[in-house]
Each structure stands twice: as C-alpha cells, then as structure tokens.
C-alpha cells in the first residue's frame, strides 16, 4: 500500500474516532401523557395550532385587542429580545465571514549599514543582494502595500457556524416566550382591572346597604327593642367594609400602572368600557388536546436548542485538536537606497503558508470534559422543562375545572339569596316582617355577588394561565413586533 493511501486510512480512522463534527444529536425520548387527568364539560375542541391562535379575540373586546397589539409593538422587554436576536444574527455573520481572508494595509521604513565582508542576504528583499561584500555601505528604504492574512480551522468553523445558527434560533424562541408572557400579562391585568372595578362597585353597594341597615338598627336600639350589642356588631361590619375600599382602589391603580408599563406608557388611568358581567368564561379553552401541542411552546423549543448547542459545542472543542491553516503574504512596492551605488524601487510580493495542530495541550481535554458536562446539564434541563410543562397544563386544566364548579355553586348560592330576599320583601309588604329584615337579606345578596365576582376573576386568570402554559397565541400577531431603528423617534 502506498504511503499516501496509508495516511488517508489513518486520517480517516482518527476523524471517525474523534467524531469529526462532534456526536450526532439525538432528541431525548420522553413518555408523554396520553390524556390529561382534568376534564371540563364547558370547553370544546379547537385546532392544535395554538401558537397562531389569537385566543383573546374570543372575548370580542376591542379594548383588550388594542392593548395586546400596543404591547406587542411597544413593550420594552420585547424590544430587548429583538436586540438579542440582532446580536445573534451579527455573531452568525461574523463566523460566516471567518471563511474570508483579512486584508491590512501598511508600510515600513528602515535604515542601516552593511559592514560585514561576509554579508549574506537572508531577508525577503532581493535588492539587498547588491550590497558590496568588501566596502561598508549605508542604506535605507521602505516597503508599503497590502497584507492579506488567512487563518482557519475548517472543522472548528463548521461547528461554530452550526452553534451560531442554533443560538440565533434559540434567541428567536426566547423572543417568542417574551411575546407569550406579554400577551398573558396584558390579558390577565385587563381582566383583573375589569373585575376590580366591579368589585369596587359591589363593595360600595354593600357598604351603602350596611349603613342603611344600621340606620334602622339605631331606631330599634333607641326604642329599646335591641341591645347595643347589635349596634356594635353592625358598626364593626361597616368598618371592615370601609377598610376594603382603599385596598381595592389601590389594586386598581397598581393594575392600571402595570398595563401602562406593558404598553410602554407612563403611569396613568385607563378608562374601561366593558361591563365585567358581560365577559364570558365558557367555551374559551380547548379541551382534549394531545400533549404533542406542547412541542411548539417557546420554553420547550428553546431548551432543546440549548441542548443542541451544547451537543455541537462538544464537536467545537474536539475540532480544536485538528490542524489550523495559516496563509499570509505581502503585496506592494518598496525601494532600497545605497548611498554610493543606486536608488531604485520595485514591486514585490511575499507569501507564506503554514499549518499547526496541538501536540501537547491537556487543557483541551479538560475543555472537552467541560463541554460534555454542559451537555449533561442541558439534557436534564430539557427533560425538566418538558415535565414541568406537562404538569402545568394538567394543573391548569384542573384549576379551571375546579373554578368552574365553584362558580356554579356560587351561582346557586346567589339565586338562593335572591329568592330569600324576594320572600322577605313579600313578607314586609304583607306586614309580617320588618324592613330591617329585608335589608339583612339584601346584604346577603350583595355578599353572594361579591364572592361570585371574585371567582370570576380567578376563572379568567386561569384561562390566561392555561394559554400561557399551552403556548397559545404568540405567533398570532408576530408581524407587530419589529425592531426599531435608533433613527426613529423615541419619546420617553
């Protein structure tokens, strides 16, 4: 066998044994749940393409739609995510440019004297051959031109290019995750704001009815038909109701400011036109979704890209064991001036080609072990991310189902309270019950309405949370999120 063939066989074995481009990526196999443990009779089957589903539009609320659109266009966290994408794109471009040589322009001047009778020219300047070997001569000169340089490790560049592409995709998924979060925060804050306005209204009605009841209790107390114990009790109740109102108002302010920040505005009031009672909670969430829908969730996709990056990084470290090729040169014009002989200039070029590879560098082996450790961490991070997503979806469905049942019972309680109030009003009209008794039943109705309102806020938040963990809607309005140029007008 010829020497050339032997070298090729040995090289092939080395490259194969070292995994030329690193270990092949193998997607982790995770047993997915065949069905969710929670069910909900009020939700229906939808398309499994949840990423492009603008689920918030099912509420038919123009103000909610406008707030989400504004947030997707102006949210600062989203713009920071777009900046990270721009950096990843630039990093990829830089690596791709690594295949091209660099070119520098420069010059050099020199002066000296030849005085050694045995002078031999070992420089890269052929004009120096004219130096006299017998008579010392003064000389000076210059050289100017272009200096191309080309150094690369082919295998390393291939892996770095792969890593840069994966990093870019991971940053895109991170931006998707931010968009998903922004949509959820806007929707959740908006529903909370509507619910808080309704809660304030109900609290004020409850307080007014309680004060009305105290007025009649005071008359009864003055007439001696009740003790001061009853009066103190209603006073305590009124004080508690009055104490809740500032808290609700503060919650409204906090929620309004949160919405303003999400849409990149200064703190301020947000006028709402929607009656909270008109907001529906049924038929919004899809049911019987296969667990495969989670494969498009940004956090899961980003975790897998991170795993692929760490896998490719093993190959990148391994590639450093292979030769690096260096090609440099000089192209330009120069002259050498001998004081007694001549003054001449000429074009010239010089080229140099070399290759080098590590012979003894134990640090590279440590780097390879470090890369494998990073892959190990990324592997279990991916598994944990997927398992957590399964759990969050099942918990979300169970929570939504539970709240639906609670709301159903609260509706029954409200109906019963209203029936009791009707009976009391009828008895009062017939003269068999005091007016203060009817006020007591009215307070009971107010209390049931307030409880039901609280449950409804929780129901809507559970819907928002469920779409968050399902990864719903982050691509529905993706055209709205664009990076802004610094030349644009940015009023702060």
Secondary structure by P-SEA (a helix, b strand, c coil): ccaaaaaaaaaaaaaaaacccccccccccccccccccccccccccccccccccccccccccaaaaaaaaaaaaccaaaaaaaaaaaaaaaaaaaaaaccbbbbbbbcccbbbbbccccccccccccccccccccbbbbbccbbbbbbbbbbbcaaaaaaaaaaaaaaaaaaaaaaaaaaaaaaaaaaaaaaaaaaaaaaaaaaaaaaaaaaaaaaaaaaaaaaccccaaaaaaaaaaaaaaaaaaaaaaaaaaaaaaaaaaaacccbbbbbbcccccccccccccccccccccccccaaaaaaaaaaaaaaaaaaaaaaccbbbbbbbbccccccccccccccccccbbbbbbbcccccccaaaaaaaaaaaaaaaaaaaaaaaaaaaaaaaaaaaaaaaaaaaaaaaaaaaaaaaaaaaaaaaaaaaaaccccaaaaaaaaaaaaaaaaaaaaaaaaaaaaaaaaaaaaccccccccccbbbbcccccccc
